[in-house]
Amino acid sequence: MESHGLGESEGLTFFLARPEDYDDVMAISHDIYGGNDYLPCRYHPWMTEPDRLVIIARRGSRLVALESSLVVDGGKTVVVEGLRVCPTERGHGLAGVIQRFADGYVKKVYPTVKNKRLTRADNPGPEKLSKFTYLDKRAILSLCGDSETFDGFVSYLKAKLNVSDGSTRYPLVTKHIDQAALKGLLLNPDVSSRLQLPGSAIIQDWQPLDLLESNLEVLARRNLSWFVDDLNEKPLFMSFHTPLYPVPFNGGSLRLNIDMFGTDASLAKRALTAHLNTVKGEIQSTVLVHMYMHPSLWEVMRQFCEGHDGVKQWRNYWEQLFLERELV
Ligand SMILES: CC(C)(COP(=O)(O)OP(=O)(O)OC[C@H]1O[C@@H](n2cnc3c(N)ncnc32)[C@H](O)[C@@H]1OP(=O)(O)O)[C@@H](O)C(=O)NCCC(=O)NCCS
């Protein structure tokens, strides 16, 4: 079969993933993240993304694990994503085996990489976390709705916004920003402390990126929709959503990720409403909305979103942990 093996360890052979491995990868991916798996949609773009390595492990001819590594932060950091092990092989340390191989391979191909970063939803406890530096966490609020009720939900939030907010506190409008304005915003040395960025980074759909000029190109690839509130050119709140993408949930749904930075609750409500208003014409099926935010905002945002008949909270409070370790 493949002639492009990268190496072997503990009975596994490692390869760079190819487009034609898609079906084998999907075969080990059933039910991952409760149907919210991004990989069915991201796999093919990953094959050609600059500075991304996608490694698969096979036992004989059978694909048993995958991990992806994206080199960012001007070559200093690798962000690992997509980790998965075949259900019948879980619980035997394979995730560790593929990660050790991938770390070594990344080091070989990108000798400048010093740190490995990841985000994860489950908290494995202090013993496992002790291998990492804990950088920060985000709170996640998740909603589920469908195309029939989504417009009504946006109107419902707009009405709530007008009552609760009055928009008197700040004489400003949540506004869309373009690439040129984005550069000024993100490379402003104050932005991290003003917006209380997690680990001084932004996290885009689970992918942490330092505020460096080299990462602007990575962000530009993602086709994000940004909103910012500022006062006298000083940012007060910043948010973006990743374009809706299909996930397996409920036989085929859309997923919307909204990443928010800042701690002002009224601005968070306005930002959420602005994002949902932007995408409402694109919803054609069930939609899962995940909002990632400073933990202090979670409860107020939950209350803001509650009370509508169609779009409902989908999951209890959950978190995104942001971890780092040295790549040795
Ligand atoms: C999470 C998953 C990859 C774990 O695989 P596994 O081989 O069963 O994990 P094991 O507990 O046997 O392996 C233990 C090793 O994997 C690491 N590991 C386990 N889960 C991990 C995770 N979510 N992120 C990073 N490393 C993980 C452990 O730290 C340990 O590493 P070590 O050998 O260096 O100590 C597997 O259950 C899976 O595919 N789940 C569905 C997909 C998923 O939830 N992926 C998580 C992405 S964050």
The ligand as a Gaussian input file, in Angstrom:
#p B3LYP/6-31G(d) Opt

LIG

0 1
 C       -9.274000      11.320000      23.439000
 C       -8.660000      10.114000      22.730000
 C       -7.850000      10.618000      21.538000
 C       -7.734000       9.421000      23.703000
 O       -7.089000       8.354000      23.040000
 P       -6.588000       7.049000      23.840000
 O       -5.539000       6.405000      23.053000
 O       -7.771000       6.246000      24.209000
 O       -6.012000       7.731000      25.144000
 P       -5.267000       7.001000      26.315000
 O       -5.872000       7.506000      27.562000
 O       -5.218000       5.516000      26.131000
 O       -3.822000       7.573000      26.061000
 C       -3.180000       8.228000      27.043000
 C       -2.260000       9.224000      26.416000
 O       -2.982000      10.074000      25.507000
 C       -3.029000      11.400000      26.013000
 N       -4.375000      11.945000      25.803000
 C       -5.540000      11.349000      26.069000
 N       -6.551000      12.178000      25.750000
 C       -6.001000      13.318000      25.274000
 C       -6.526000      14.548000      24.791000
 N       -7.835000      14.777000      24.729000
 N       -5.657000      15.488000      24.400000
 C       -4.339000      15.289000      24.474000
 N       -3.782000      14.141000      24.916000
 C       -4.618000      13.168000      25.313000
 C       -2.740000      11.260000      27.483000
 O       -2.217000      12.444000      28.012000
 C       -1.715000      10.147000      27.492000
 O       -0.469000      10.626000      27.045000
 P        0.909000      10.034000      27.618000
 O        1.009000       8.663000      27.032000
 O        1.920000      10.967000      27.064000
 O        0.750000      10.047000      29.082000
 C       -9.733000       9.090000      22.260000
 O      -10.528000       8.738000      23.360000
 C      -10.614000       9.609000      21.148000
 O      -10.319000       9.440000      19.968000
 N      -11.738000      10.250000      21.519000
 C      -12.621000      10.862000      20.560000
 C      -12.005000      12.139000      19.991000
 C      -11.662000      13.150000      21.056000
 O      -12.421000      13.380000      21.982000
 N      -10.458000      13.746000      20.915000
 C       -9.977000      14.703000      21.904000
 C       -9.393000      15.870000      21.261000
 S       -8.949000      17.081000      22.517000

